[in-house]
Amino acid sequence: MTNENTVLWTDLHSEPVKKVAEQRLTKQYYGLGTKITLTTFGATTEADLDAANALIVRYEDLLTVNRPESEVMAVNHAAGKKPVQVSNGVYALIKRAVEISRQHLGFNTAIGPLVKLWEIGFDDAQLPTQAEINERLPIVDPAQIELNDKDQTVFLKKTGMKIDLGGIAKGFIADRIKDLWAARGINNGMIDLGGNLLLIGKQPVHDDGLWRVGVQAPKDQRGQAVAVVKTPACSIVTSGIYERHLDINGKSYHHILDSKTGYPRSNNLASVTVFSKYSIDGEIHTTELFFAGKPVKDWGKNDPNLYGAVFITKDNKILVSGLDPKDVTVIAPGFELLS
């Protein structure tokens, strides 16, 4: 559902580099259906980057629903038939996804049948009929997912059900890379999984150690920022309507599907960007806030791991929740930051 759409921009080249920044190491890979950029600072080696990419490859093999076989696909293939045992990490992620889905705030890991029906973002994307949508609505119910903690099994009770972890997997993987690098003694870096950005340690260019992160301008090409946010190390994740969409019969349909209606969620938002400690939380809450359609009162107030959010509306208004407005600078003409 989310998070291939974040464009986040940093200004590491905007000032003279210092000694730690001179030891910057960057490498690009392809995986998770997108370009991946991994960057470390300090006395690191290419092996540190390759180890992170190997972790990405491993988790993609386990979690993907875009190939015939994976642990998640084994669960989907057995829908309505039998429980399927999965590995520790996959079970923990599915359990977290199911728990969040049952709150009915927007994120729904059982959305798979609708995602496959629309296929937005793929070559065979289509506008389904109402009858096709109606057929699938009863089986996108997270209450019909049975978990067994003792045996680590997952059972989709109804035939045709499909788990889809696309709205949470990148965040989970980014957090695991951070753990891996910490174990290897890497304290500064950037993990960019095609839009999910996770910043580690102090920014090596600026004396204040803070990062400058650009939030994507919704209607522009990737890399064009509408605003810059000054922030300590954190995860930055965006849900937006502007990258994966289907244009047909004079209408545009984005990929953030509402499991209650079977259609893309409709409101006045172009995007929501969440700043958080953990990338997996950013994934979950961007979806929640996008479905809310506006800032939510007291959102993040009792969770120290949620730092703030930036909302961009279709009529070019920027709203901030949780962040200090002084740390948000609008840089694109035609956009207005509302207090």
Protein Blocks (a to p, Z undefined) as FASTA:
>chain_A
ZZklbccddffllpccdfklmmgccddddeehiacddddedjddfklmmmmmmmmmmmmm
mmpckbfbdfklmmmmmgokaccdddfklmmmmmmmmmmmmnonopacklmmmmmmnopo
iakbccddfklmmmmmmmmcfklpccdfklopacdfbghiacdfklmmmmmmmmmmmmmm
mmnopabdcddehhiacdehjdfkbmnlpacdddddfkbcehiafbdcdddddddddddf
klmccdeehiacdfbdcfknopacddfbfbdcdddfblklmmmmmmmmmmnopacehihk
lmmkbnbdcdddfkopacdehiafklpccfbghiacdZZ
